[in-house]
Amino acid sequence: MGKKKRSLPRGWRIVRNLAVALICLYALWARADYPLPTAELEFRRLERQYMLPRAEIQGVFQDTGMKGIVIGTRGDQVILRDTIGPVLVFWPRQEAGPTLVPRRFTHDESWVVAVDVPEGTESARLALRVSCWYTYTQRSGGDRLTFQADRGGPEDWEDGMPQYWEKERLFQGERLKGGAFLFRIWSLDELWSGPDEPERSLEQEVLRCVGSWSTYRKDGARYGAKVEMEAVFYDAAGMELGRAALRSPEEE
């Protein structure tokens, strides 16, 4: 007769299975670069990792994918830990008064955050104006859309002379824990145009420029859209406390 194979007692089997599960979880955690359970803790971990002084967190919110985004300030910088990965990114902070910080996530969402808002701010509104010149050509191999901030010359357009497009909209701010105000500009489910309007695809592309940092640099502004925004901050009685503006650079 063969020997009966011994099996571990039930309690030891549970311990073994838990150990295997913990090893697998640790491997997955390490592969994701050791993220912590909340966005704030992850922000602090990244500060320590990059040996940065501790920033003041002015806002935490979630994008449409329910991922946590943290925005903080330190010195002359606004610091973001967003959903692009386990990194911190930096935006210039105004010397005095509020700073408007635009941001885009992949191709699905754009927003603007106001930090360093005036003391006593209870509400905020953002006026946004976007415009561009564009050509749209229907082709058998697929439609072609071309747009840029300025009209330029005939040499800039392969599909004939461009048309001008412009839209304005007002956004109500969402107050964040920490004092900042969030303005959600758009997502794929909340485009400004109706589903049957021919300009919908143009609008989608142009609104991506609102959250793209290259829009606000001289070397990249021409090839996107012209963006102008101004936020106004109010106290509980509706009295204006201050303003902040951001715009793409003008062509020289």
MARNU-452100 format. One line per field, with one value per residue (C-alpha): residue in one letter; chain; residue number from 1; x, y, z. Coordinates in steps of 0.001 Angstrom, whole numbers, always signed. Example, Ala and Ser with C-alpha at 12.3 -4.5 7.8 and 13.67 -1.06 7.14 Angstrom:
! MARNU-452100
res (a s) .
chain (A A) .
n (1 2) .
xx (+12300 +13670) .
yy (-4500 -1060) .
zz (+7800 +7140) .
***
This chain:
! MARNU-452100
res (m g k k k r s l p r g w r i v r n l a v a l i c l y a l w a r a d y p l p t a e l e f r r l e r q y m l p r a e i q g v f q d t g m k g i v i g t r g d q v i l r d t i g p v l v f w p r q e a g p t l v p r r f t h d e s w v v a v d v p e g t e s a r l a l r v s c w y t y t q r s g g d r l t f q a d r g g p e d w e d g m p q y w e k e r l f q g e r l k g g a f l f r i w s l d e l w s g p d e p e r s l e q e v l r c v g s w s t y r k d g a r y g a k v e m e a v f y d a a g m e l g r a a l r s p e e e) .
chain (A A A A A A A A A A A A A A A A A A A A A A A A A A A A A A A A A A A A A A A A A A A A A A A A A A A A A A A A A A A A A A A A A A A A A A A A A A A A A A A A A A A A A A A A A A A A A A A A A A A A A A A A A A A A A A A A A A A A A A A A A A A A A A A A A A A A A A A A A A A A A A A A A A A A A A A A A A A A A A A A A A A A A A A A A A A A A A A A A A A A A A A A A A A A A A A A A A A A A A A A A A A A A A A A A A A A A A A A A A A A A A A A A A A A A A A A A A A A A A A A A A A A A A A A A A A A) .
n (1 2 3 4 5 6 7 8 9 10 11 12 13 14 15 16 17 18 19 20 21 22 23 24 25 26 27 28 29 30 31 32 33 34 35 36 37 38 39 40 41 42 43 44 45 46 47 48 49 50 51 52 53 54 55 56 57 58 59 60 61 62 63 64 65 66 67 68 69 70 71 72 73 74 75 76 77 78 79 80 81 82 83 84 85 86 87 88 89 90 91 92 93 94 95 96 97 98 99 100 101 102 103 104 105 106 107 108 109 110 111 112 113 114 115 116 117 118 119 120 121 122 123 124 125 126 127 128 129 130 131 132 133 134 135 136 137 138 139 140 141 142 143 144 145 146 147 148 149 150 151 152 153 154 155 156 157 158 159 160 161 162 163 164 165 166 167 168 169 170 171 172 173 174 175 176 177 178 179 180 181 182 183 184 185 186 187 188 189 190 191 192 193 194 195 196 197 198 199 200 201 202 203 204 205 206 207 208 209 210 211 212 213 214 215 216 217 218 219 220 221 222 223 224 225 226 227 228 229 230 231 232 233 234 235 236 237 238 239 240 241 242 243 244 245 246 247 248 249 250 251 252) .
xx (+0 +1163 +1734 -1078 -80 -108 -2021 -1636 -4147 -6933 -5500 -2096 -3719 -5468 -2162 -430 -3149 -3048 +730 +472 -2217 -85 +2930 +817 -653 +2807 +4056 +1161 +1708 +5414 +4633 +2394 +5289 +3895 +817 -833 -4571 -5536 -4528 -3202 -953 +319 +1085 +3128 +4932 +5990 +7246 +9468 +10575 +11760 +13071 +10808 +9758 +6233 +3603 +279 -2551 -5281 -7552 -8377 -10947 -11777 -11772 -14505 -12658 -12902 -9135 -7895 -6138 -4240 -3194 -821 +1332 +4869 +6941 +6545 +5026 +1650 +2159 -135 -290 -2701 -3634 -786 +1240 +3243 +4803 +4381 +3994 +4513 +2749 +4010 +2342 +1446 +3452 +256 -3394 -5046 -3516 -5543 -4227 -5590 -5159 -6219 -6487 -5779 -8432 -11468 -11591 -10333 -10654 -9285 -8445 -8073 -5645 -4788 -8316 -9143 -9972 -13701 -14480 -17768 -18388 -16554 -17368 -15161 -15802 -14169 -13801 -12257 -11728 -9799 -9579 -10306 -10920 -12980 -12824 -14780 -12695 -13245 -10428 -11788 -12699 -9875 -10046 -7307 -7342 -5025 -5268 -4489 -5610 -2115 -1612 -2678 +444 -896 -4016 -4010 -7801 -8800 -9416 -10357 -13516 -13623 -15107 -15747 -17658 -18088 -19338 -19681 -18821 -19729 -16861 -16894 -15262 -12663 -11468 -8408 -9863 -9277 -12102 -12599 -14156 -14992 -14733 -15739 -15792 -16782 -20294 -20700 -19702 -21297 -22695 -25634 -24902 -26040 -24139 -21325 -19006 -19062 -15801 -14130 -15380 -14053 -10579 -10554 -11686 -8791 -6567 -8048 -6403 -3198 -241 +1284 -1625 -144 +3420 +4544 +6096 +2885 -40 -434 -1109 -4019 -6740 -6968 -8075 -9075 -10445 -11180 -12357 -14232 -14456 -17351 -18093 -21293 -23097 -22170 -19570 -16555 -13314 -10879 -10136 -7649 -7034 -5195 -4874 -2877 -117 -775 +1003 +3874) .
yy (+0 +3459 +5934 +8365 +11875 +14220 +17465 +20621 +21272 +23633 +26513 +26241 +26094 +29375 +30935 +29636 +31003 +34376 +34507 +33741 +36413 +38987 +38206 +38675 +41929 +43222 +42407 +44328 +47238 +47349 +47254 +50309 +52121 +51689 +53970 +54816 +54425 +58105 +60797 +63016 +60292 +59503 +63209 +63276 +60066 +61569 +64681 +62509 +60417 +63501 +65161 +68186 +70526 +69985 +71867 +73282 +71188 +73503 +70980 +67311 +66085 +63198 +63121 +61415 +58125 +58506 +58948 +61292 +64527 +66712 +70325 +72126 +75256 +75995 +79086 +80118 +76799 +75106 +71345 +68658 +64954 +63852 +60724 +60658 +58444 +58467 +61871 +65495 +68253 +71993 +75165 +78738 +80480 +84162 +86387 +87933 +87008 +83857 +81546 +79694 +76218 +74391 +70654 +67942 +64216 +62013 +63090 +62853 +65829 +69382 +71540 +74702 +75113 +78468 +78472 +81247 +82621 +85758 +85232 +85004 +83617 +81707 +81374 +81826 +82046 +81506 +83163 +81218 +82235 +79930 +80625 +79367 +79320 +76004 +74023 +70862 +68602 +65418 +62754 +59147 +58051 +60029 +63616 +66063 +68827 +71465 +74397 +76966 +80062 +82700 +82949 +82907 +82992 +80838 +78717 +77523 +75919 +72982 +72732 +76268 +79412 +78881 +79786 +81491 +79687 +81149 +80227 +81667 +80027 +80751 +78135 +77988 +77013 +74025 +74720 +72141 +71154 +73313 +76459 +76076 +76288 +73777 +74576 +71477 +72631 +69555 +65804 +63656 +63354 +67100 +68834 +72205 +71455 +69180 +65707 +66631 +69887 +69711 +71674 +69047 +67398 +70812 +71781 +68564 +69205 +72897 +72266 +69888 +72920 +74598 +72043 +71633 +73534 +73978 +76321 +78899 +78731 +80950 +78044 +76029 +78437 +79049 +75411 +75047 +77549 +80990 +80725 +83542 +83007 +85130 +84012 +86315 +85555 +86601 +86676 +85388 +88658 +88477 +91234 +90843 +90045 +89651 +88354 +86136 +85763 +83423 +83544 +82050 +84368 +86736 +86255 +88703) .
zz (+0 -819 +1875 +2513 +1526 +4450 +4103 +6099 +8832 +7827 +9840 +8147 +4719 +5454 +6550 +3408 +1111 +2840 +2447 -1274 -1682 +158 -2020 -5160 -3857 -2957 -6457 -8004 -5588 -6455 -10165 -9699 -7937 -4403 -4508 -1182 -508 -758 -3233 -424 +989 -2496 -3033 +199 -759 -4081 -2288 -115 -3087 -4975 -1777 -2172 +641 +1904 -128 +1038 -402 -1701 -3365 -3906 -6421 -8750 -12530 -14545 -14109 -10298 -9940 -7243 -8222 -5751 -6268 -3915 -3754 -2624 -3364 -6992 -8088 -8248 -7908 -9251 -8682 -11379 -13276 -15809 -13480 -10224 -10874 -9862 -12455 -11977 -13134 -12479 -9541 -9631 -7294 -5931 -6235 -7559 -10170 -12809 -13617 -16690 -17181 -19611 -18944 -21966 -24482 -22242 -19903 -19351 -16271 -14631 -10932 -9171 -6223 -3743 -3996 -1950 +1714 +2250 -1200 -1188 -4926 -8209 -11912 -14928 -18291 -21126 -24752 -27368 -31054 -34055 -37847 -39500 -42674 -42874 -45906 -46555 -48230 -49230 -46941 -43983 -43167 -42548 -39934 -39680 -37240 -35691 -33518 -36150 -39747 -41190 -44946 -47906 -47478 -44101 -45564 -47963 -48237 -49199 -47188 -43527 -41624 -38220 -35188 -31732 -28596 -25108 -21951 -18225 -15568 -11888 -9602 -7265 -3920 -2898 +536 +1041 -519 -4265 -6824 -9632 -13021 -15080 -18693 -20627 -21004 -23963 -22503 -21974 -25194 -25809 -29262 -29981 -31363 -34877 -35259 -37839 -35558 -32814 -33885 -34168 -30730 -29237 -30627 -29676 -26108 -25631 -26140 -23037 -20761 -22783 -21355 -24807 -25641 -23260 -24593 -27446 -29286 -29372 -29205 -32928 -33699 -31294 -30498 -28977 -25355 -22997 -19504 -16458 -13022 -10635 -6904 -4643 -921 +700 -92 -3771 -3592 -5861 -4034 -6903 -10396 -12187 -15922 -18269 -22036 -24841 -26133 -29005 -32302 -32724) .
***
